[in-house]
Amino acid sequence: MKVLHTSDWHIGRALYGQNRYEEYEAFLSWLADTIQSRQIETLLVAGDVFDSSTPSNRAQELYYRFLGRIASGVGSCRHIVLIAGNHDSPSLLDAPKGLLQQLNVHIVGGPCDPIEHEAIVLYDRHGAPELIVCAVPFLRDRDLRTAEAGESMEDKNRKLIAGLRDHYAAVTEAALNKKSELGADLPIVAMGHLFTAGGQTSDGVRELYVGSLAQVDASIFPDCLNYVALGHLHTPQKVGGSDRIRYCGSPMALSFGEASQRKILCAIDIVGTSTTVHPIEVPVFQHLEQIRGDWPHIQNRLQELTASHSLIWLEILYEGAELIGDLRERVDQIVSGITVKVLRIHNQRIADRILTLASDEETLNDLSELEVFQRCLEAQSVVEEQREELVQTYQEVLLSLQQADLRAE
């Protein structure tokens, strides 16, 4: 049997205001073609289908169009098993599950009652059982423990980990019971969306729990599981060095910090109860690059990209010793009217100067937009005669943005 493990699509995610629907459409089309060309029989999606619990109509259209294409019977794929991640709305994913189940699309948006429903038996074209999937969705604090007055952070952490361990043990036990009832030596695959201790993160990932809470190790997954398909961490990796417990990672770079990562899906060949994993590299549908350094380095790289007519999105992080107040103007002058698109420019030198004007207890979160602007004027030594007009203009810009937000709501 051929199984494909993917996760963390985050459909609808924007990058500094730039929508990425065309990228998602290209990825999902490539994924459907890959499923067909590699004769994949079961697709596992380990959470974070959408980037928001209230995805846009366009995001949902891409999702349902993909499910419809795979479930239409074209190609070899017989089943899709999909769990919710921490970004997903369990109720939104679960709403059409009765209809989708008729198309062999199995959705688990939230923890099931009874828990046996998370142990899903998949059948082949002749009606014979061929695989059991323990489809465990993202489990929230309220799903794992009962809060008690006066408990310490250590108590909370202990309860969360115990709750996760108990949940996986119960679903695995349900799978073993079904395996025994069916009288067949079926492989068992588990799915989950959680943070494992020692996992490699990226700047596109927010931790599930505060600090180090509820970071589990590989021992939480029973040994009888033939493969564990995990989601949440965007970097492909094994858990505890085990070939059978893996994060496939996100299929697209979801931040500039992930731009240099090799993105993959995990193809699992199951023969009897043994598994072999083969990575499938995902093409890059939109090139991203982060340019970091002083102005000569940034300037040289921009000139190289413009000369090559690259279709690329950039993030520029200026870290030079020279204080440059017209960084945006310098960059725009080089890239204006060409295919390179600069989505973000961060002048770390000015940010450092602003923060040095703050007290030791202050952070940017403690300052209002206007206070940050005033600190910026001070950092740039703008003369007093010009400050009043600049502040007034800045306040007008803030007001127009607030009004635009109100109209959008």
Long-range contacts (C-beta under 8 A, 24 or more apart in sequence): 1-41, 1-42, 1-130, 1-131, 1-187, 1-269, 1-270, 1-271, 2-38, 2-39, 2-40, 2-41, 2-42, 2-76, 2-267, 2-268, 2-269, 2-270, 3-40, 3-41, 3-42, 3-43, 3-44, 3-131, 3-189, 3-227, 3-267, 3-268, 3-270, 4-34, 4-35, 4-38, 4-40, 4-42, 4-43, 4-44, 4-265, 4-266, 4-267, 4-268, 4-280, 5-44, 5-46, 5-227, 5-229, 5-246, 5-248, 5-265, 5-266, 5-267, 5-268, 6-31, 6-43, 6-44, 6-45, 6-46, 6-248, 6-251, 6-265, 6-266, 7-45, 7-46, 7-47, 7-48, 7-85, 7-193, 7-229, 7-230, 7-231, 7-232, 7-247, 7-248, 7-249, 7-250, 8-46, 8-47, 8-48, 8-85, 8-231, 8-232, 8-234, 8-249, 8-250, 8-251, 8-254, 9-45, 9-48, 9-49, 9-50, 9-250, 9-251, 9-252, 10-48, 10-50, 10-51, 10-87, 10-250, 10-252, 10-254, 11-49, 11-50, 11-51, 11-55, 11-59, 11-62, 11-63, 12-50, 12-51, 12-52, 12-55, 12-56, 12-58, 12-59, 13-51, 13-254, 15-254, 15-255, 15-256, 15-288, 15-313, 15-343, 16-315, 16-343, 16-344, 17-343, 18-313, 18-341, 18-343, 20-252, 20-286, 21-58, 21-59, 21-62, 22-285, 22-286, 23-252, 23-285, 23-286, 24-59, 24-62, 24-252, 25-62, 26-285, 27-251, 27-252, 27-282, 27-285, 28-62, 28-65, 28-66, 30-282, 30-283, 30-285, 31-66, 31-251, 31-265, 32-66, 32-69, 32-70, 34-265, 34-280, 35-70, 35-75, 35-76, 35-77, 36-74, 36-75, 36-76, 36-77, 38-267, 38-280, 39-75, 39-76, 40-75, 40-76, 40-77, 40-267, 41-76, 41-77, 41-78, 41-79, 42-77, 42-78, 42-79, 42-80, 42-81, 42-122, 42-131, 42-133, 43-70, 43-77, 43-79, 43-80, 43-81, 44-81, 44-82, 44-133, 44-189, 44-191, 44-229, 45-80, 45-81, 45-82, 45-83, 45-231, 46-83, 46-85, 46-191, 46-192, 46-193, 46-229, 46-230, 46-231, 46-248, 47-83, 47-84, 47-85, 47-86, 47-87, 47-88, 47-137, 47-138, 47-191, 47-192, 47-193, 47-231, 47-232, 48-85, 48-86, 48-87, 48-88, 48-193, 48-231, 48-232, 49-82, 49-84, 49-85, 49-88, 49-93, 50-87, 50-88, 50-89, 50-92, 51-87, 52-87, 53-87, 53-88, 53-89, 53-92, 54-89, 54-92, 55-92, 67-100, 67-103, 67-105, 71-100, 71-103, 71-104, 71-105, 78-104, 78-122, 78-124, 78-125, 79-104, 79-105, 79-106, 79-122, 80-104, 80-105, 80-106, 81-106, 81-108, 81-120, 81-122, 81-133, 81-135, 81-191, 82-106, 82-107, 82-108, 83-107, 83-108, 83-109, 83-135, 83-136, 83-137, 83-138, 83-191, 83-192, 83-193, 83-231, 84-108, 84-109, 84-110, 84-137, 84-138, 84-193, 85-137, 85-138, 85-193, 85-231, 85-232, 86-138, 86-140, 86-193, 86-206, 86-208, 86-232, 88-138, 90-137, 106-133, 106-135, 108-135, 108-136, 108-137, 109-137, 110-137, 110-143, 111-136, 111-137, 111-139, 111-143, 111-167, 115-167, 115-170, 115-171, 115-174, 116-174, 116-177, 116-178, 118-171, 118-174, 119-171, 119-172, 119-174, 119-175, 119-178, 121-178, 121-182, 121-186, 128-184, 129-182, 129-184, 129-186, 130-186, 131-186, 131-187, 131-188, 131-189, 131-270, 132-175, 132-178, 132-179, 132-186, 132-187, 132-188, 132-189, 133-188, 133-189, 133-190, 133-191, 134-168, 134-171, 134-172, 134-174, 134-175, 134-188, 134-189, 134-190, 134-191, 134-225, 135-191, 136-167, 136-168, 136-171, 136-190, 136-191, 136-192, 136-193, 137-193, 138-193, 138-194, 138-208, 138-232, 139-163, 139-164, 139-167, 139-194, 141-209, 143-167, 144-214, 153-213, 156-213, 157-212, 157-213, 157-214, 160-209, 160-213, 160-214, 161-214, 161-216, 161-220, 164-194, 164-214, 164-216, 164-220, 165-216, 165-220, 168-192, 168-220, 168-221, 168-222, 169-222, 172-222, 172-224, 172-225, 176-224, 185-272, 185-273, 186-273, 187-226, 187-227, 187-270, 187-272, 187-273, 187-275, 188-224, 188-225, 188-226, 189-225, 189-226, 189-227, 189-228, 189-229, 189-268, 189-270, 190-221, 190-225, 190-227, 190-228, 190-229, 191-228, 191-229, 191-230, 191-231, 192-221, 192-228, 192-229, 192-230, 192-231, 193-230, 193-231, 193-232, 194-230, 194-232, 195-232, 195-233, 196-230, 196-233, 196-239, 196-240, 198-240, 199-233, 199-237, 199-239, 199-247, 200-233, 200-235, 200-237, 201-233, 201-234, 201-235, 202-233, 202-234, 202-235, 202-254, 202-255, 202-257, 202-258, 202-261, 203-255, 203-256, 203-257, 203-258, 204-234, 204-250, 204-253, 204-254, 204-255, 204-257, 204-258, 205-232, 205-233, 205-234, 208-232, 218-242, 218-245, 221-245, 226-270, 226-273, 226-274, 226-275, 227-268, 227-270, 227-275, 227-277, 229-266, 234-258, 234-261, 235-261, 236-261, 236-262, 236-263, 236-264, 236-266, 236-279, 243-275, 243-277, 244-275, 244-277, 246-277, 251-282, 252-282, 252-285, 252-286, 253-284, 253-288, 256-288, 256-289, 256-290, 256-315, 256-344, 257-290, 258-288, 259-287, 259-288, 259-289, 259-290, 286-311, 286-313, 287-311, 287-312, 287-313, 288-312, 288-313, 288-314, 288-315, 289-313, 289-314, 289-315, 290-314, 290-315, 290-316, 290-317, 291-315, 291-316, 291-317, 292-316, 292-317, 292-319, 293-317, 293-318, 293-319, 293-320, 294-318, 294-319, 294-320, 294-321, 294-322, 295-320, 295-322, 295-324, 295-327, 295-330, 298-331, 299-330, 299-334, 302-331, 302-334, 302-335, 302-340, 303-334, 305-340, 306-334, 306-335, 306-338, 306-340, 309-338, 309-339, 310-339, 310-340, 311-339, 312-339, 312-340, 312-341, 313-341, 313-342, 313-343, 314-340, 314-341, 314-342, 314-343, 314-344, 315-342, 315-343, 315-344, 315-345, 315-346, 316-342, 316-344, 316-345, 316-346, 317-346, 317-348, 318-345, 318-346, 318-347, 318-348, 318-349, 319-348, 319-349, 320-349, 321-349, 322-349, 323-349, 323-350, 323-353, 324-349, 325-350, 325-380, 350-376, 350-379, 350-380, 353-379, 354-379, 369-398, 370-394, 370-395, 370-398
